[in-house]
Amino acid sequence: MTLETRATVLIVPGLRDAVPQHWQTLLAPKLERVVTVPPMGREDLDCARRVAAIEAAARAIDGPIVVVAHSGGCIMLAHWAQQSRRPVHAALLATPPDFETPMPEGYPEIAALRAGGWLPVPREPLPFRSLVAASRNDPLGTYERIAALAADWGSELLDLGEVGHLNPASGYGDWPLASELIARLAATA
């Protein structure tokens, strides 16, 4: 079954390598029109290089775009939105992290994020409709901090309850709600 929209879905992964069981990976084959920004992992934290990858992918798409970003991909998208002139119909921003607060071991430190150009995290309103899906128990950002980020971005906030970081480590592979949210975003101006 494919999710049919007139828009092309642009998938922006976070700071991870390719993960076959990740909800974004599982979502892509269900979409009628989809382009995925290649995952770049956690080793190279050059934010500008990642923003350039989003720009290249977006420029290659004809017609409307609905962006589906996860984790660090949400922050990448906020940086990209400040620079790009490419129109976006809407964006689903799932569990953005709080890069301005120390994260658990195994995740980039604030100094490394700053050196990579991630900080400060853009707080300007996004120039397109957006929905931030936030978790109540995300180890990478408290609900309150992510709700404030959503407000700064001018995004609608969706409380997902306790879903961790909405990744395989939190027990998520497939995330059926993503398809519903994309369809809703694609259908509205």
JOCORHU-V219811 format. One record per backbone hydrogen bond with DSSP energy under -0.5 kcal/mol. CO is the residue of the C=O (numbers start at 1). NH is the residue of the N-H. If there is no record, write none. Layout:
# JOCORHU-V219811
CO;NH
CO;NH
This chain:
# JOCORHU-V219811
2;4
3;5
3;32
8;10
8;66
9;11
9;35
10;68
11;13
11;37
12;70
14;16
14;40
16;41
19;22
22;26
23;27
24;28
25;29
27;30
27;31
28;31
30;3
33;9
35;11
37;13
40;44
43;45
45;47
46;50
47;51
48;52
49;53
50;54
51;55
52;56
53;57
54;58
55;59
56;60
58;61
64;8
65;89
65;90
66;10
67;92
68;12
69;94
70;73
71;74
71;75
72;76
73;77
74;78
75;79
76;80
77;81
78;82
79;82
79;83
80;83
80;84
89;129
90;67
91;93
91;131
92;69
92;94
93;95
93;133
94;71
97;99
98;101
104;107
109;113
110;114
111;115
112;116
113;118
113;119
114;117
116;47
116;48
129;91
130;156
131;93
131;133
132;134
132;158
133;95
134;160
135;138
138;141
140;98
142;146
143;147
144;148
145;149
146;150
147;151
148;152
149;153
150;154
150;155
151;154
153;126
156;132
157;159
158;134
158;160
161;136
161;163
163;166
167;170
167;172
168;171
171;173
174;173
175;178
176;179
176;180
177;181
178;182
179;183
180;184
181;185
182;186
183;187
184;188
185;188
